[in-house]
Amino acid sequence: MKNRAYLGLLMFCFLFVFSSKQADAQCTHTFNMYDSYGDGWNGSSVDITVNGIVVVGGATVPTNGSSATATFNASTGDNIALANWVTGSWTSEVSWDITNGNGTIISSGTYGGAGN
């Protein structure tokens, strides 16, 4: 019985340390969206994926806006990408960048860019 209790405690400690390390490795990233004319993305939108899983769906700059942001979590080594672009009007006005938890730009582009 003592061995079973000891193994249970050992497993709990391992899982606690493992999940704590996983939480430490993640940070909040920001997807910054810009519209050069200031009238929003006019129907354009994009999904943000982390390791192929959509973490932000339909990100866009609202009507009469010149910018917007969306935040999501990712860890070092994760694959962050932009997918499923929806084409609106005036896509030439659309640009974006992604910053990591330190505020450093890690990717940037214009309408249709993958963001890898």
C-alpha positions, 0 to 999 in steps of 0.5 A: 500500500505504501508503494502505491501511495508513493507512486501516486505522489511521484506521478502527481509531482511529475505531472505538476512539474511537467505542466508548469514547464509547459506553461512557462514555455508559452507566451502571448503573441499578438496579431496586429492588423492594419488598413492603410485607408482606415475603412477596415478590411472591407470583408477580408479576414484570416484565421491564425493557426498554431501547429495546424489548429485554428486559435483565432478565427476570422480576424479582421479590422472592423469597418471604419477602423485602421487597425485591430489586434488579436492575441493567442498563445504559442510556445517556442518551436510552434508553427504559427501560420495564417490560413483561410484568407477571405477576400474582401474589397481593396485587399491592397490596403491590408497588412499585418504583423505578429509580435511575440511575448517580448513585442518583437515582430516575428513575421509580417506581410500583406493580404494573402501572406502565410505568416510562417 
